[in-house]
Amino acid sequence: MKLTRNDYGLFILRALAGSVFLFHGAQKLFGAFGGYGIEGTAGWMESIGIPFPTLSTIMAGGTEFLAGVAFLTGIGTRLLSAPVAFAMLVGAFTAHSGFDVQQGGMEYPLVLAAVAVSLGLSGPGRLSLGSGRLDLPVLIAADDLEPASA
C-alpha cells in the first residue's frame, strides 16, 4: 500500500481534531485537564438555560470523547463525524455569541464542526487503524464523490 499526500493530510487533521475532541470530552465527563466534570459542566449548562443539563453534559461530553477516539484511531471516523458536528453546532449557537473567539464567539466550534463534516465526507484515509474497513458510510453521498487525486 502506497500512502499518498492525502493520507498524510487526513492523518494530521484527524490527529489534531481527535486530540481536541478527546480533551474537551474528558473535561466534561471526568474533570480531566482542569475541566469541571459532569456535575460542574451540568451546572453551567443549566445556568445558560440548556434543558436536561446532566443528560446534555453526558451526551455532549460522550460524543466529543468518542469522536476523539474515533478520529485518533481512524476507526468509526464517519460514524462519529455527524454527531460531533451536530454537538459543535449546538454549542456554537447556545454557548457562544458573535463570531470572534476572543469575544466568546462561535468561530472555534464552527471550525471544529467543519473539520468533522470534512472527515465524514473524506473518511479516515489509509493511514489509520481501521483503514476504512470498520468505518460505516454514514454520509452516503460521500460514496458518490470522486476520490481526490494524489
C-alpha positions in Angstrom: 0.0 0.0 0.0 1.5 3.3 -1.1 0.4 6.2 1.0 -0.4 9.5 -0.6 -0.2 13.1 0.5 -3.9 12.9 1.1 -3.4 10.0 3.5 -0.8 12.0 5.5 -3.0 15.2 5.4 -6.0 13.3 6.7 -3.9 11.7 9.4 -2.7 15.1 10.6 -6.2 16.6 10.5 -7.6 13.5 12.3 -4.9 13.5 15.0 -5.3 17.2 15.8 -9.1 17.2 15.8 -9.2 13.9 17.7 -6.9 15.3 20.4 -9.1 18.4 20.7 -12.3 16.4 21.0 -10.8 13.8 23.4 -9.5 16.7 25.6 -12.8 18.5 25.7 -14.9 15.4 26.2 -12.6 14.3 29.1 -13.0 17.7 30.7 -16.8 17.4 30.6 -17.1 13.7 31.6 -14.2 13.2 34.0 -13.0 16.6 35.1 -9.7 15.9 33.4 -7.3 18.6 32.2 -8.8 21.3 34.5 -12.4 20.5 33.5 -15.4 20.5 35.8 -16.7 17.0 35.2 -20.3 16.1 34.8 -21.6 17.9 37.8 -19.8 21.2 37.2 -20.5 21.2 33.4 -24.2 20.4 34.0 -24.4 23.3 36.5 -23.0 25.6 33.9 -25.3 24.3 31.2 -28.3 24.8 33.5 -27.2 28.4 34.1 -27.4 29.2 30.4 -30.8 27.5 30.0 -29.9 24.2 28.4 -32.6 21.7 29.1 -31.8 18.4 30.9 -28.3 19.7 31.8 -26.9 16.4 33.2 -28.1 14.4 30.2 -26.9 17.1 27.8 -23.4 17.1 29.5 -23.2 13.3 29.2 -24.3 13.4 25.6 -22.0 16.3 24.5 -19.0 15.0 26.5 -19.6 11.4 25.4 -19.9 12.4 21.8 -16.7 14.5 21.9 -14.8 11.8 23.8 -15.8 9.0 21.4 -15.3 11.1 18.3 -11.8 11.9 19.7 -11.0 8.2 20.0 -12.5 7.5 16.5 -10.6 10.3 14.9 -7.3 9.4 16.5 -7.6 5.8 15.5 -9.4 6.2 12.3 -12.0 3.6 13.4 -15.5 5.0 13.2 -14.5 8.3 11.8 -17.5 8.7 9.5 -19.8 7.2 12.1 -18.9 9.8 14.7 -18.4 12.8 12.4 -22.1 13.7 12.2 -22.9 13.6 15.9 -19.9 15.6 16.9 -20.5 18.2 14.2 -24.1 18.5 15.5 -22.7 18.9 19.1 -20.4 21.6 17.9 -23.2 23.5 16.1 -25.4 23.3 19.1 -22.6 24.6 21.3 -21.8 27.4 18.8 -25.4 28.7 18.9 -26.2 28.1 22.5 -22.9 28.8 24.4 -21.4 31.5 22.2 -22.4 34.9 20.9 -21.0 36.7 17.9 -18.2 35.3 15.8 -14.8 36.4 17.2 -13.5 33.7 19.5 -11.6 36.4 21.6 -15.0 37.9 22.4 -16.6 34.5 23.3 -17.7 33.9 19.7 -18.5 30.8 17.8 -15.7 30.6 15.3 -13.9 27.8 17.1 -16.8 25.4 17.4 -17.8 26.2 13.8 -14.3 25.3 12.6 -14.5 22.0 14.6 -17.9 21.3 13.0 -16.5 21.9 9.5 -13.5 19.6 10.3 -15.8 16.9 11.5 -18.0 17.2 8.4 -14.9 17.1 6.2 -13.7 14.0 7.8 -17.1 12.4 7.5 -17.1 13.1 3.8 -13.5 12.0 3.2 -13.2 9.1 5.6 -10.1 8.5 7.7 -7.6 7.8 4.9 -5.4 4.8 4.7 -3.1 5.8 7.5 -5.5 4.6 10.2 -6.1 1.5 12.3 -9.3 0.8 10.6 -8.2 1.8 7.1 -11.9 2.3 6.3 -12.8 -1.4 6.9 -14.9 -0.7 10.0 -15.9 2.8 9.0 -19.6 2.9 8.3 -20.5 5.2 5.3 -22.9 7.3 7.3 -22.6 10.1 4.8 -23.8 8.0 1.8 -23.4 10.9 -0.6 -19.7 10.8 0.0 -19.5 7.4 -1.7 -20.8 9.1 -4.9 -18.0 11.6 -5.0 -14.8 11.0 -7.0 -11.7 10.5 -4.8 -9.1 13.3 -4.8 -6.1 12.7 -6.9 -2.7 12.3 -5.1 
